[in-house]
Amino acid sequence: MARLTKKRVLMLASNGFAELFEPRQALIDAGARVTIASVDVEPIEGVAGTQLGGMIRQSIKPDARFQDVDPAEFEALVLPGGVINPDRLRINRQAMGIVEAFADQNKLIAAICHAPSLLIQADLVRGRRVTGWLSLRTDLRNAGALVVDEPVVRDGNLLTSRMPDDLPRFCTALVEALSA
């Protein structure tokens, strides 16, 4: 079932990530080449799991630094959640430059949990139908988004999801969006 063999996907992450391992593995299983970029290539720590009460600590070594990434080389961008990870990324100029480059090129941007905060920071949600973690929904509305409480929402090049429990549907939707 390697239907994404020609696809390259970029993930941005820092310490405090969540919802990284599951979409990464789904993409790899579908044949995509996945690159994780961070501030540097030292291991980063976060949590993994599909149930809030069952999250386990994990670490992973990024493949590249933000400044070494060329968005033109990738078909999609995945923004993992967690509370800390998106908050760190949204104040990083290089990370936000990558998000904005994907948006400018109208490439798929997938964000889960608190990661839609990067979409807010890049002013990408105005007039768009999105979802996200419960506490982020007011921020999304204030940024002009039409917020819905659904496991996965696709609006053009944006694919958003709410929480770890939604990871199976998010991963399926991500692979399907890249298969089109």
Stockholm file with secondary structure:
# STOCKHOLM 1.0

chainA/1-180         MARLTKKRVLMLASNGFAELFEPRQALIDAGARVTIASVDVEPIEGVAGTQLGGMIRQSIKPDARFQDVDPAEFEALVLPGGVINPDRLRINRQAMGIVEAFADQNKLIAAICHAPSLLIQADLVRGRRVTGWLSLRTDLRNAGALVVDEPVVRDGNLLTSRMPDDLPRFCTALVEALSA
#=GR chainA/1-180 SS CCTTTTCEEEEECCTTBBSCHHHHHHHHHTTCEEEEEESSSSCEEEEECSSGGGCEEEEECCSEEGGGCCGGGCSEEEECBCSHHHHHHHTCHHHHHHHHHHHHTTCEEEEETTTHHHHHHTTCCTTCEECCCGGGHHHHHHTTCEECCCSEEEETTEEEECCGGGHHHHHHHHHHHHHC
#=GC SS_cons         CCTTTTCEEEEECCTTBBSCHHHHHHHHHTTCEEEEEESSSSCEEEEECSSGGGCEEEEECCSEEGGGCCGGGCSEEEECBCSHHHHHHHTCHHHHHHHHHHHHTTCEEEEETTTHHHHHHTTCCTTCEECCCGGGHHHHHHTTCEECCCSEEEETTEEEECCGGGHHHHHHHHHHHHHC
//
